[in-house]
Amino acid sequence: MTDIDTEVTEALVRELLREQHPDLAGLPLREVDGGWGNQMWRLGDELAVRVQRMDTAPDHQLKERRWLPQLAPRLPLPIPVPVRSGAPSERFPKIWTVMTWVPGRPLDRGSITRGDHAADALAAFLRALHVEAPADAPTATGRGAHPRDCTDGFEHFLGSLDAATIGPDTDAVRAVWDDAVAAPAWEGPAVWVHGDLHPANVVVADGTLAGVVDFGDLSVGDPAWDLAAAWVLLPAGGCARFFAAYGTDDATVRRARGLAAMKSLFLLLMGQNGDRGLPGGKPAWGPAGRAALDRVLGAAPHDVGYAAR
């Protein structure tokens, strides 16, 4: 269901296609797992229909329509590219978008077994993404900010978790966060940031990273938000190889590690709430969050092997 109480069914999606893109309406259609804001329908072998669900405004999809066709050609991993636009109608008063399908399995339902290859692939992708953005690029409204501006979120996630979930690690997690808050701010150029890299927003194939999806939080911001993925996505030991390939400074690594701790808490919380009907909240996110937090706590910033860019 959406916040306008319209059930998005196969029949509705096919009707919308017939009305606005009839040449696509005959393709096979099936629902696939979506995220928080959007419901996803696989359309044939190469396309997907992205329908607003929890999002109350069209901003995220409009942002993807505007910028992903420009970013995709220079990124070394596949990303979804909008190819058709669906307008609000009497039948469904929200926008929807037909996008290219990124083959693979979401990491929250898969695994990385080729850790070195995945570390190199992630570093190459983020180096290609983290370039200076144009003046009219969207600015960060939360994701992309310095950790000190996100302390309320960190405290919310930590305070919402069952005590047994964190156990004796609470003080260690706070120490990582405090170090990130104390780290100097990003002083480089205004670069593109994905902003929401977690196991449900990347896909894997053949044991390694095969694509990146869900760019609704794309903005200009601190690249540390994406570099946190070194702990959140890669297997144990992957950080050193990743940072050696990407290359950055000590302060950015410190901010990234703190943000990785916060993202780990988020995953743990969604795993804890995954059986309460929350869209996108899945029990599998809990183990992913626990593993990520263990990686965060297992390596100090000077252990990751960063190199000045």
Backbone as a ProteinNet text record, in pm:
[ID]
protein_1_A
[PRIMARY]
MTDIDTEVTEALVRELLREQHPDLAGLPLREVDGGWGNQMWRLGDELAVRVQRMDTAPDHQLKERRWLPQLAPRLPLPIPVPVRSGAPSERFPKIWTVMTWVPGRPLDRGSITRGDHAADALAAFLRALHVEAPADAPTATGRGAHPRDCTDGFEHFLGSLDAATIGPDTDAVRAVWDDAVAAPAWEGPAVWVHGDLHPANVVVADGTLAGVVDFGDLSVGDPAWDLAAAWVLLPAGGCARFFAAYGTDDATVRRARGLAAMKSLFLLLMGQNGDRGLPGGKPAWGPAGRAALDRVLGAAPHDVGYAAR
[TERTIARY]
83.7	0	87.1	35.6	105.2	38.2	98.7	38.1	-91	-128.6	-257.6	-357.1	-321.5	-410.2	-449.3	-362.3	-382.9	-295.5	-356.9	-278.6	-214	-83.5	-10.3	-1.5	-81.8	-88.7	-32.4	-14.7	29.5	-68.8	-197.4	-298.8	-287	-261.5	-248.7	-125	-11.3	111.3	94.9	31.4	12.1	-83.4	-183.8	-276.1	-204.3	-116.7	-40.4	48.9	109	192.7	108.4	-8.1	-94.4	-132.7	-157.5	-200.9	-87.8	35.3	142.2	256.7	277.4	385.1	335.2	238.7	174.3	269.5	380.9	474.6	543.6	537.1	598.9	497.5	369.3	265.9	255.7	303.9	293.9	408.7	509.8	624.7	588.2	654	629.1	652	570.1	575.1	563.8	654	644.3	704.8	647.6	696.4	825.6	917.1	1040.2	1052.7	1139.2	1156.7	1202.5	1137.2	1176.5	1229.3	1258.1	1311.1	1202.6	1242	1147.7	1049.2	1104.1	1020.5	952.2	1000.4	949.5	923.2	825.7	795.2	851.8	910	977.6	906.1	891.6	831.5	927.8	967.4	1053.9	971.1	1021.4	950.5	1035.7	996.1	1077.5	1211.4	1313.7	1445.7	1536.3	1508.4	1605.1	1554.4	1428.3	1370.2	1304.3	1275.9	1201.5	1114.6	1000.2	911.7	925.3	960.6	983.4	864.7	784	659.2	671.9	635.9	640.8	553.2	608.8	533.5	525.6	632.3	629.6	670.6	742.6	783.4	659.6	655.5	540.9	562.3	683.4	714.6	794.1	791.3	858.4	1007	1063.9	1200.1	1302.6	1295.4	1397.8	1396.7	1277.9	1272.1	1308.1	1266.1	1301	1451.9	1515.4	1661.2	1728.3	1678.5	1735.9	1714.6	1597.1	1571.9	1668.9	1697.8	1780.8	1927.6	1979.9	2124.6	2180.3	2106	2164.4	2204.8	2128.2	2176.4	2310.8	2343.1	2471.8	2584.1	2552.2	2654.8	2688.9	2588.7	2606.7	2721.5	2739.2	2842.6	2985.1	3009.8	3148	3170.6	3070.4	3085.2	3119.2	3212.5	3259.4	3170.1	3064.3	2965.3	2829.3	2742.9	2610.5	2528.5	2449.1	2351.3	2220.8	2105.8	1979.7	1970.9	1927.8	1916.4	1770.2	1708.9	1570.9	1561.1	1461.1	1441.3	1302.3	1204.4	1070.6	1017.4	939	879.9	730.4	680	537.7	484	379.5	322.8	207	177.9	58.9	-66.5	-163.2	-287.5	-403.7	-524.1	-642.9	-638.5	-582	-576.3	-470.9	-358.4	-250.2	-181.8	-207.5	-162.7	-19.8	71.7	213.1	293.3	419.7	503.4	556.3	600.3	666.7	762.6	862.2	970.2	1006.1	1027.3	1081	1232	1305.3	1451	1513.9	1639.9	1711.7	1728.2	1724.3	1741	1888.9	1935.5	2075.2	2081	2137.8	2140.1	2224.3	2182.9	2254.1	2158	2213.6	2134.4	2169.9	2070.4	2103.8	2192.2	2289	2385.5	2318.9	2205.3	2139.2	2079.2	2075.6	2030.9	2138.6	2259.9	2371.1	2496	2611.2	2737.5	2850.9	2957.6	3080.1	3183.1	3227.9	3329.5	3463.9	3462.7	3588.3	3617.2	3667.1	3681.2	3776.2	3890.1	3985.8	3925.1	3858.1	3796.6	3689.1	3608.2	3502.3	3560	3669.1	3732.2	3782.6	3845.7	3894.8	3778.9	3671.7	3557	3488.7	3473	3409.5	3495.3	3626.6	3715.9	3711.1	3712	3707.2	3575.5	3466.1	3334.9	3328.1	3374.4	3363.7	3462.9	3577.1	3669.2	3605.8	3535	3469.9	3349.9	3279.2	3162.4	3202.8	3306	3344.3	3426.8	3363.4	3425.5	3344.7	3404.4	3337.1	3206	3100.4	2967.2	2938.7	2845.1	2810.9	2741.5	2736.5	2683.4	2537.4	2460.3	2318.3	2288.3	2391	2370.1	2297.5	2216.7	2145.1	2241.1	2212.2	2296	2242	2331.2	2293	2200.9	2101.1	2010.2	2021.1	2117.3	2137.1	2248.8	2219.5	2325.8	2422.3	2547.7	2648.9	2704.5	2643.1	2687.5	2800.6	2865.3	2968	2900.6	2968.1	2907.8	2855	2920.8	2874.4	2733.2	2690.7	2555.9	2454.7	2500.9	2413.6	2405.6	2447.7	2452.8	2314.3	2212.6	2076.9	2038.1	2073.3	2043.5	2120.4	2248.6	2328.4	2267.3	2232.2	2175.7	2040.8	1962.5	1832.7	1852.2	1942.6	1964.4	2016.7	2115.7	2174.1	2071.4	1992.3	1893.6	1774.1	1747.8	1631.7	1661.1	1788.5	1824.1	1808.1	1766.8	1762.3	1902.5	1910.2	2040.9	2125.5	2061.6	2135.8	2197.2	2143	2192.9	2333.4	2358.8	2490.3	2577.8	2518.3	2591.9	2707.7	2824.4	2939	3005.4	2955.7	3020.1	2975	2881.6	2827.4	2935.7	3024.3	3128.1	3222.6	3254.5	3344.3	3279.8	3149.4	3079	3078	3052	3052.5	3190.7	3294.2	3429.5	3458.5	3415	3432.8	3355.8	3232.8	3151.9	3214.4	3258.7	3319.4	3443.6	3520.6	3639.4	3600	3492.2	3445.2	3395.6	3324.3	3273.4	3388.9	3498.5	3612.6	3701.5	3681.6	3767.5	3741.3	3844.4	3824.5	3726	3659.8	3559.3	3624.7	3546	3591	3620.1	3738.3	3777.3	3804.2	3770.8	3792	3678.5	3677.2	3572.3	3436.9	3331.1	3195.2	3175.5	3179.2	3175.2	3040.6	3010.5	2891.5	2904.3	2794.9	2790.9	2661.6	2672.9	2553.3	2468.6	2532.6	2468.5	2399.2	2372.9	2293.4	2343.1	2474.2	2529.6	2515.4	2429.8	2414.9	2380.2	2372.5	2361.9	2241.5	2132.9	2018	2031.2	2133	2147.6	2266.7	2324.2	2423.2	2383.8	2424.6	2397.1	2528.6	2524.5	2643.9	2616	2721.4	2716.8	2856.5	2864.1	2993.7	3082.5	3020.6	3095.5	3153.4	3113.9	3170.9	3065.4	3100.1	3006.6	2977.2	2846.7	2806.3	2723.2	2688.5	2609.7	2570	2526.7	2482.5	2346.2	2251.2	2115	2069.6	1949.4	1881	1964	1954.4	2026.9	1935.9	1831.7	1740.4	1803.8	1915.1	1984.2	2107.9	2120.7	2232.7	2240.9	2360.3	2377	2524.7	2552.5	2688.4	2712.2	2823.6	2846.2	2983.3	2998.2	3122.7	3139.4	3245.7	3263.4	3275.1	3300.8	3309.4	3181.5	3066.6	2940.6	2946.1	3008.4	3019.8	3135.8	3244.1	3360.4	3330.3	3226.5	3182.4	3148.3	3116.9	3082.5	3196.9	3320.2	3432.5	3410.5	3348.1	3315.4	3178.3	3084.5	2945.3	2925.1	2998.9	2975.4	3081.7	3208.1	3316.3	3341.2	3387.9	3420.7	3535.7	3555.8	3664.2	3796.5	3875.9	4004.8	4001.1	3881.8	3869.9	3903.4	3896	3918.4	4057.1	4157.6	4294.9	4314	4268	4282.5	4199.6	4077.6	3990.4	4054.5	4099.8	4153.6	4287.4	4363.9	4486.8	4456.4	4347.6	4309.9	4241.5	4161.9	4087.8	4177.2	4246.7	4336.2	4262.7	4288.9	4226.3	4310.8	4256.2	4332.2	4278.8	4355.8	4321.3	4188.3	4162.8	4038.8	3917.1	3925.7	3813.1	3789.7	3897.5	3883.2	3815.3	3851.5	3789.8	3640	3604.8	3462.5	3388.5	3452.4	3389.8	3366.8	3463.6	3448.5	3334.3	3321	3208.7	3075.7	3068.9	2945.8	2914.8	3018.4	2996.5	2936.5	2980.8	2921.5	2773.5	2739.2	2598.9	2516.9	2569.2	2497.3	2479	2577.8	2565.9	2452.3	2442.3	2332.2	2197.4	2191.3	2068	2028.8	2124.6	2095.2	2049	2114.4	2072.7	1930	1897.7	1763.5	1658.9	1688.2	1593.7	1579.1	1686.6	1675.7	1589.9	1606.1	1525.2	1377.6	1349.7	1211.3	1162.1	1243	1211.3	1085.5	1037.2	914.8	793.8	805.7	696.5	629	647.7	577.9	636	757.9	817.8	866.8	829.8	879.9	1031	1097.4	1242.7	1313.3	1244.9	1304.9	1301.5	1415.3	1422.9	1506.4	1465.6	1544.9	1690.1	1716.4	1854.1	1944	1884.2	1966.6	2034.5	1975.6	2036.5	2173.5	2185.4	2317.4	2415.7	2367.2	2456.7	2508.7	2421.3	2462.9	2560.3	2537.3	2627.6	2765.9	2770.7	2899.4	2972.1	2896.6	2958.4	3013.3	2937.1	2982.9	3107.8	3112.6	3232.7	3354.3	3334.2	3446	3487.3	3389.5	3419.7	3502.1	3462.8	3530.4	3662.3	3682.6	3802.5	3922.3	3905.6	4018.5	4016.8	4128.8	4143.5	4171.3	4149.3	4170.7	4308.2	4414.1	4547.8	4573.9	4478.3	4496.8	4443.1	4372.9	4304.6	4392.4	4509.6	4601.4	4566	4509.6	4476.4	4603.1	4585.8	4697.9	4648.9	4727.1	4686.6	4654.2	4545.1	4496.3	4578.7
-119.8	0	124.6	232.5	359.8	448.2	566.7	656.5	719.1	691.5	738.7	623.4	512.1	396.7	338	344.7	279.6	156.3	40.2	-82.2	-93.2	-106	-117.8	-265.7	-305.9	-444.8	-459.9	-584.3	-610	-549.9	-563.1	-509.3	-357.7	-289.2	-143.6	-102.9	-166.9	-130.8	-154.9	-266	-294.2	-192.6	-150.5	-49.1	83.6	120.1	244	237.1	121.2	104.6	116.1	54.2	62.4	207.2	285.1	423.2	512.5	491.4	587	530.8	399.7	338.4	204	207.6	84	-15.6	30.4	-62.7	-152.3	-115.2	-195.8	-280.4	-258.2	-318.6	-469.3	-525.6	-669.2	-748.7	-682	-753.1	-823.4	-936.8	-1003.2	-907.3	-918.8	-825.9	-904.6	-877.7	-942.8	-852.2	-857.3	-774.5	-832	-743.7	-783	-698.7	-741.1	-667.5	-525.6	-428.7	-288.8	-234.5	-107.5	-44	28.2	135.5	210.6	290	369.6	467.6	419.6	309.3	268.8	119.7	84.1	-55.2	-86.5	-206.8	-241.4	-356.3	-340.1	-443.7	-473.3	-597.6	-639.6	-640.2	-576.7	-564	-627.1	-744.9	-817.2	-855.8	-868.1	-908.8	-790.5	-674.3	-565.1	-439.4	-436.9	-315	-341.4	-232.7	-238.6	-114.3	-127.5	-14.4	22.1	147.2	197.5	286.7	242	309.6	367.5	493.5	554.6	476.5	452.1	383.1	473.3	478.1	559	703.6	727.4	864.7	952.6	1063.2	1153.2	1260.5	1271.1	1368.9	1298.6	1352.9	1286.3	1314.9	1384.6	1435.8	1328.4	1212.1	1110.4	1059.7	1027.8	978.9	1088.1	1210.1	1319.3	1340.8	1325	1337.6	1228.3	1105.2	996.2	1019.3	1066.6	1094.6	1200.7	1298.3	1410.8	1373	1298.5	1285	1147.9	1040.2	908	886.3	935.7	918.8	986.3	1091	1157.6	1083	1025.3	957.6	818.7	746.6	605.3	579.3	656.9	622.4	623.2	694.6	701.4	619.4	542.4	459.4	315.9	251.1	118.8	2.8	29.4	-72.2	-26.6	-121.4	-82.5	-14.4	83.5	147.1	154.2	168.3	180.4	315.1	311.6	433.7	452.9	565.7	590.6	598	526.7	527.5	577.7	571.5	622.7	687.6	790.9	860.3	834.2	802.5	785.5	905.5	967.4	1087	1050.4	1133.8	1111.6	1111.2	1032	1023.1	1007.6	1006.5	987	851.2	752.6	616.6	605	676.6	669.6	806	883.2	1023.8	1044.3	955.9	973.1	941.9	985	953.6	811.9	758.2	628.6	631.2	543.4	550.4	410.3	396.6	273.1	289.7	194.8	203.4	74.7	82.2	-39.8	-127.4	-257.7	-354.8	-385.4	-383.1	-415.9	-561.9	-650.9	-793.8	-821.2	-921.6	-961.4	-985.4	-1013.4	-1043.2	-941	-875.7	-780.2	-844.9	-770.3	-826.5	-872.1	-811.2	-857.7	-996.9	-1046.5	-1183.7	-1263.8	-1212.1	-1280.1	-1266.9	-1284.7	-1275.4	-1239.8	-1186.3	-1158.2	-1263.8	-1339.1	-1441.5	-1404.6	-1312.1	-1264.3	-1125.3	-1125.5	-1000.7	-901.4	-948.7	-855.8	-791	-870.6	-816.9	-714.4	-746.2	-653.5	-523.8	-532.5	-411.4	-322.7	-383.9	-306.6	-246.5	-324.6	-276.7	-160.4	-170.5	-62.3	63.6	47.8	163.6	231.5	153.1	210.7	283.2	223.4	286.6	419.5	422.6	545.7	651.6	611.2	710.6	776.7	696.2	751.2	838.2	801.6	879.3	1008.2	1002.8	1115.9	1219.4	1276.4	1385.5	1511.7	1624.2	1751.1	1758.3	1792.7	1797.7	1937.1	1947.9	2079.2	2166.6	2294.7	2391	2366	2306.3	2285.1	2146	2073.5	1941.6	1955.2	1855	1861.8	1858.8	1936.4	1941.2	1846.2	1801.7	1707.1	1772.5	1696.7	1744.9	1660.7	1575.8	1488.7	1392.2	1297.8	1211.3	1296.7	1286.6	1370.5	1474.8	1489.3	1589.4	1534.1	1624	1581.8	1500.5	1398.8	1319.6	1402.3	1513.2	1591.6	1644.2	1656.7	1703.9	1590.5	1469.1	1351.1	1279.3	1345.3	1279.8	1238.3	1315.7	1277.7	1143	1122.7	995.5	880.6	903.2	800.1	762.3	863	835.8	765.2	801.6	735.1	587.3	555.9	415.8	338.2	393.7	324.1	305.6	410.8	403.4	315.3	291.1	210.9	61.4	25.7	-115.4	-182.8	-308.1	-385.7	-392.4	-384.2	-382.4	-504	-618.9	-740.6	-738.4	-654.7	-650.1	-591.8	-489	-424.9	-485.4	-514.7	-577.2	-491.7	-553.1	-479.1	-384.7	-377.5	-295	-149.6	-113.5	22.3	128.1	111.8	212	219.9	105.6	104.3	173.4	150.6	216.3	367.3	410.2	554.3	614.5	540.6	592.5	613	518.9	533.9	655.9	671.4	785.8	917.6	922.4	1045.5	1083.4	983.7	1012.1	1070.2	1018.9	1071.8	1215.2	1241.9	1376.9	1475.5	1429.3	1517.1	1535.7	1454.7	1461.5	1589.4	1646.1	1765.3	1738.6	1844.2	1833.7	1815.6	1769.7	1757	1895.3	1912.3	2041.4	2031.8	1918.1	1901.2	1961.8	1936.2	1991.8	1928.9	1994.5	1942.7	1825.6	1703.2	1583.8	1513	1432	1348.3	1241.8	1214.3	1110.7	1031.6	898.4	813.8	833.6	826.6	860.5	748.2	633.5	529.5	390.3	370.4	240.2	144.6	46.6	-61.1	-188.7	-304.3	-430.2	-443.8	-371.2	-381	-291.6	-203.9	-108.9	-138.1	-256.7	-305.2	-447.1	-488.7	-625.6	-697.3	-829.2	-911	-1020.5	-1065.4	-1178.2	-1237.9	-1368.9	-1437.8	-1401.4	-1378.8	-1356.6	-1217.9	-1121.5	-987.9	-883.1	-756.9	-648.8	-645	-630.8	-631.5	-510.3	-424.4	-306.6	-231.4	-108.2	-21.5	35.5	36.1	80.3	184	235.2	329	454.7	548.6	674.3	787.7	756.2	859	961.7	924.9	1018.4	1079.2	1065.5	1125	1275	1321.5	1463.5	1498.1	1625.1	1671.5	1665.1	1605.7	1594.1	1538.7	1493	1437.4	1295.6	1265	1129.2	1023	1064.6	967	885.2	943.4	869.5	743.7	752.9	635.6	547.2	606.4	527.3	437.8	471	382.8	243.9	233.5	104.4	3.9	51.3	-41.5	-137	-88.5	-174	-238.3	-166.4	-212.3	-320.9	-315.1	-407.9	-515.8	-480.7	-573.1	-673.1	-793.2	-891.4	-842.3	-907.8	-873.5	-872.3	-769	-754.5	-674.8	-641.2	-571	-423.3	-364.4	-220	-177.9	-251.5	-212.1	-206	-309	-309.8	-197.7	-177.7	-73.7	63.9	101	235.6	254.5	146.5	157.9	187.8	128.5	151.1	285.8	326.8	453.2	572.6	566.9	675	793.4	825	941.2	981.5	1064.6	1115.9	1058.9	1075.9	1019	1070.9	1199.9	1256.9	1196.1	1174.7	1117.1	973.1	898.1	760.5	760.1	853.1	858.3	888.1	983.8	1014.4	893.8	828.7	713.7	599.7	578	469.2	497.9	622.5	656.6	640.5	683.8	669	521.8	439.4	295.6	237.9	289.1	244.3	279.8	402.5	443.4	360.6	334.4	253.1	110.6	59.4	-74.5	-78.9	26.1	33.1	37.6	114.1	119.9	-18.8	-93.1	-227.7	-318.4	-307.6	-386.5	-352.4	-224.1	-182.2	-231.9	-223.8	-272.5	-423.9	-494.1	-637.5	-668.6	-587.8	-604	-579.5	-483	-447.7	-515.2	-605.4	-661.6	-743.6	-790.3	-870.3	-787.5	-653.8	-566.8	-495.5	-549.1	-495.2	-370.2	-334	-213.8	-241	-159.4	-181.6	-170.6	-269.8	-264.6	-317.2	-324.8	-380	-530.7	-593.9	-737.6	-801.4	-917.5	-984.4	-1006.4	-1024.9	-1048.5	-928.2	-809.3	-690.5	-692.8	-762.4	-770	-836	-958.6	-1021	-939.1	-872.9	-788.1	-672.2	-614.3	-504.3	-549.9	-667.9	-719.9	-746.1	-806	-833.3	-703.4	-603	-474.3	-407.2	-411.4	-348.6	-418.2	-550.1	-622.4	-578	-553.3	-507	-365.2	-280.3	-143.7	-145.1	-226.4	-228.7	-304.6	-380.5	-463.3	-395.3	-272.4	-205.2	-57.4	-7.1	136.4	205.1	337	405.9	382.9	377.6	362.8	222.4	129.9	-7.6	-29.7	67.9	39.5	62.8	115.7	127.5	236.7	348.1	455.3	516.3	577.5	647	780.1	882.4	1016.6	1016.7	1083.1	1083	1178.7
0	0	0	-56.2	-52	51	74.9	173.6	122	-2.9	-52.7	-57.8	7.3	19.7	-114.7	-211.5	-339.9	-343.9	-355.7	-361.9	-499.2	-499.6	-625.9	-660.7	-758.1	-800.1	-940.5	-981.3	-1118.3	-1218.4	-1189.2	-1280.4	-1292.6	-1181.2	-1185.4	-1266.1	-1239.5	-1310.2	-1460.2	-1495.9	-1638.1	-1700.7	-1624.8	-1675.5	-1697.6	-1604.3	-1620.4	-1744.5	-1766.6	-1885	-2012.5	-2012.4	-2131.1	-2161.5	-2055.7	-2075.7	-2126.5	-2075.1	-2103.7	-2187.7	-2183	-2261.4	-2315.5	-2405.9	-2452.1	-2516.7	-2571.9	-2634.3	-2532.3	-2403.5	-2298.1	-2222.2	-2245.3	-2161.4	-2175.5	-2285.9	-2305.5	-2247.9	-2193.8	-2138.3	-2008.8	-1975.9	-1847.6	-1730.5	-1627.9	-1514.1	-1385.4	-1292.7	-1161.1	-1055.4	-935.9	-825.7	-770.6	-733.5	-666	-539.6	-449.9	-325.6	-354.1	-290.3	-304.6	-173.3	-171.3	-52	24.2	92.4	174.1	88.1	-0.4	-67.9	-192.7	-253.2	-383.2	-389.8	-468.5	-496.8	-635.3	-651.1	-775.2	-845	-976.6	-1060.2	-1175.1	-1189	-1300.2	-1428.4	-1531.6	-1658.1	-1767.2	-1812.3	-1908.3	-1847.5	-1931.6	-1884	-1852.4	-1909	-1902	-1833.5	-1789.1	-1733.7	-1599.2	-1526.7	-1401	-1391.8	-1326.7	-1301.3	-1154.4	-1129.1	-993	-956.9	-861.5	-825.2	-685.3	-669.7	-536.1	-438	-319.3	-215.2	-93.2	-12	109.7	85	-23.3	-53.7	-72.2	-1.2	-12.6	-118.7	-171	-274.9	-384.4	-504.5	-616.2	-626.1	-529.4	-541.3	-577.6	-510.1	-531.1	-675.3	-726.6	-864	-964.6	-938.5	-1028.8	-1031.9	-916.1	-909.3	-992.5	-979	-1057	-1206.7	-1245.9	-1388	-1441	-1357.3	-1401.4	-1415	-1319.4	-1310.9	-1349.2	-1331	-1356.1	-1502.2	-1599.3	-1737.8	-1762.5	-1687.5	-1704.1	-1632	-1515.8	-1436.7	-1489.7	-1538.8	-1573.9	-1671.5	-1776.8	-1875.3	-1821.9	-1713.7	-1664.7	-1538.1	-1495.7	-1376.5	-1417	-1346.8	-1388.8	-1346.1	-1268.7	-1234.6	-1286.8	-1325.6	-1373.5	-1264.3	-1305.1	-1218.4	-1296.7	-1230.1	-1303.2	-1374.2	-1498.5	-1577.3	-1618.2	-1585.3	-1626.8	-1779.4	-1834.5	-1979.5	-2019	-1930.5	-1955.9	-1828.2	-1842.4	-1727.8	-1721.8	-1602.7	-1579.6	-1503.5	-1556	-1494.5	-1402.1	-1301.7	-1218.4	-1305.6	-1265	-1340.6	-1243.8	-1298.3	-1214.2	-1146.8	-1216	-1161.4	-1051.3	-1066.7	-967.7	-962	-856.8	-852.7	-805.9	-844.7	-814.9	-940	-939.2	-1054	-1042.6	-1153.8	-1159.3	-1276.6	-1273.1	-1371.1	-1419	-1547.9	-1603.8	-1614.6	-1555.4	-1547.7	-1599	-1633.6	-1669.7	-1546.2	-1567	-1459.5	-1440.9	-1316.8	-1287.5	-1244.5	-1325.9	-1292.3	-1167.9	-1093.8	-973.3	-859.7	-745.4	-625.7	-518.8	-456.2	-349.8	-243.5	-195	-100.6	28.6	66.2	188.3	170.3	46.1	21.1	-52.5	-52.8	-118	-34.2	-97	-22.4	-117.4	-60.2	-133.2	-93.6	-189.5	-164.2	-225.9	-320.4	-382.3	-326.3	-202.2	-128.2	-192.8	-243	-304.4	-428.2	-510.3	-631.6	-594.7	-492.5	-451.2	-397.1	-320.2	-266.6	-380.3	-479.8	-593.9	-673.5	-690.2	-767.5	-697.1	-565.4	-489.3	-493.7	-478	-482.1	-619	-724.7	-859	-883.1	-835.4	-852.9	-780	-656.3	-578.4	-625.6	-673	-729.6	-852.6	-931.4	-1050.5	-1014.2	-907.4	-864.8	-795.6	-712.8	-628.1	-704.6	-804.7	-879.2	-853.6	-884.1	-858.2	-935	-863.9	-922.1	-978.2	-1072.8	-1126.9	-1024	-1051	-955	-921.4	-1014.1	-988.5	-933.4	-890.9	-831.2	-698	-659.6	-532	-414.3	-312.6	-193	-87.1	-0.7	103.2	204.4	249.1	353.5	479.6	489.7	605.3	572.8	483	434.5	353.5	387	324.5	418.1	536.6	633.3	719.5	794.6	890.7	1001.4	1055.6	1163	1279.8	1312	1426.6	1405.8	1279.2	1249.8	1247.3	1273.3	1267.1	1401.2	1507	1637.7	1686.2	1655	1696.4	1635.3	1508.7	1444.6	1508.3	1535.6	1601.6	1736.1	1815.6	1947.2	1935.7	1834.6	1815.3	1785.1	1692.9	1658.1	1778.3	1847.2	1961.1	2071.6	2098.8	2206	2174.9	2046.2	2006.6	2003.4	2010.4	2003.9	2139.4	2137	2260.2	2320	2451.6	2518.1	2480.9	2464.8	2435.2	2295.5	2206.8	2069.6	2064.4	2144.3	2146.8	2254.9	2369.8	2478.4	2526.5	2546.4	2601.1	2502.2	2379.4	2278	2279.1	2367.5	2364.4	2378.4	2474.4	2495.9	2376.3	2317.6	2202.8	2083	2064.4	1953.8	1974.8	2097.5	2127	2104	2136.1	2116	1967.3	1884.2	1739	1689.9	1738.8	1695.6	1741.9	1865.7	1917.9	1838	1796.4	1716.8	1580.6	1521.9	1393.7	1408.4	1516.2	1541.2	1557.6	1618.2	1642.8	1520.2	1416.8	1298.6	1220.3	1157.7	1073.4	960.6	916.3	810.6	674.1	578.7	440.5	383.6	328	271.8	121.9	62.7	-79.9	-160.7	-290.7	-376.9	-346.2	-392.4	-375.2	-471	-418	-502.1	-490.4	-591.8	-589.2	-479.8	-409.1	-305.4	-322.6	-324.7	-330.9	-205.5	-88.7	36.6	109.8	43.7	110.4	72	78.9	44.6	162.7	146.1	244.4	168.1	233.7	159.7	67.1	90	0.4	-121.6	-123.3	-233.5	-324	-309.3	-405.5	-443.5	-563.6	-606.6	-631.1	-613.2	-629.7	-732.2	-796.3	-888.9	-894.7	-906.4	-912	-793.2	-677.9	-555.7	-538	-621.9	-610	-642.4	-624.2	-654.2	-803.8	-836.2	-976.4	-1014.3	-918.6	-950	-824.4	-843.7	-734.6	-773.4	-679.2	-708.9	-606.4	-627	-538.1	-511.9	-605.1	-594.8	-547.4	-471.8	-425.2	-334.3	-268	-179.3	-244.2	-374.7	-446.1	-418.6	-385.1	-354.5	-356.6	-334.3	-309.8	-159.7	-117.2	25.9	58.1	180.4	230.9	176.7	103	50.3	158.4	282.6	392.2	404.7	365.7	372.3	287	170	84.2	124.7	175.4	214.5	334.2	409.3	517.8	466.3	337.7	278.3	287.7	306.7	320.6	436.9	543.7	658.6	644.2	585.7	581.3	476.6	365.9	255.8	240.7	262.4	230.6	343.1	310.3	414.2	501.9	614.6	706.5	631.8	657.9	592.6	464.1	415.5	289	296.1	416.4	428	381.3	422.3	389.1	237.9	168.6	23	-39.8	11.1	-43.3	-32	88.7	108	36.6	21.3	-55.3	-202.1	-253.8	-393	-412.2	-313.7	-327.3	-297	-182.4	-142.9	-85.1	41.6	105.6	226.1	313.4	427.3	557.2	663.7	793.3	845.5	831.6	884.8	815.5	684.7	611.8	653.9	677.4	725.2	862	949.6	1082.8	1073.2	986.4	968.9	909.3	812.5	747.3	846.1	934	1031.8	1128.2	1172.5	1258.6	1187.5	1061.3	984.7	959.5	943.4	929.6	1057.2	1172.7	1298.7	1304.1	1263.6	1263.7	1166.2	1046.8	949	1001.2	1073.2	1131.3	1232.9	1315.1	1411.5	1340.7	1229.6	1150.7	1102.1	1047.5	999	1112.5	1227.7	1343.2	1384.5	1382.8	1422.5	1323.8	1195	1095.6	1102.9	1137.8	1159.6	1280.8	1384.6	1505.9	1476.4	1386.3	1353.1	1226.6	1170.2	1039.8	1034.5	1149.5	1150.4	1191.6	1184.8	1228.1	1111.5	992.4	877.6	817.7	852.8	796.9	656	557.2	421.4	417.7	361.5	351.6	475	589.6	708.9	701.9	707.7	686.6	797.3	844.4	947.9	907.5	777.6	732.8	755.5	773.3	793.9	930.4	1026.4	1158.9	1156.8	1103.3	1093.8	1011.4	904.8	825.2	908.7	991.6	1078	1184.8	1241.1	1344	1286.4	1167.3	1103.4	1070.1	1021.9	988.9	1114.2	1223.1	1346.5	1399.4	1388.4	1430.7	1349.6	1221.4	1138.1	1178.8	1208.7	1251.9	1379.8	1474.4	1603.8	1599.3	1492.9	1485.4	1424.6	1372.5	1307.4	1338.9	1389.6	1412.3	1279.3	1271.8	1143.7	1083.3	1167.8	1110.6	1058.4	1080.4	1033.2	892.7	834.5	708.9	586.8	603.6	492.5	393.5	442.5	350.8	292.6	176.2	111.3	60	77	35.6	-113.8	-145.6	-283.6	-368.8
[MASK]
+++++++++++++++++++++++++++++++++++++++++++++++++++++++++++++++++++++++++++++++++++++++++++++++++++++++++++++++++++++++++++++++++++++++++++++++++++++++++++++++++++++++++++++++++++++++++++++++++++++++++++++++++++++++++++++++++++++++++++++++++++++++++++++++++++++++++++++++++++++++++++++++++++++++++++++++++++++

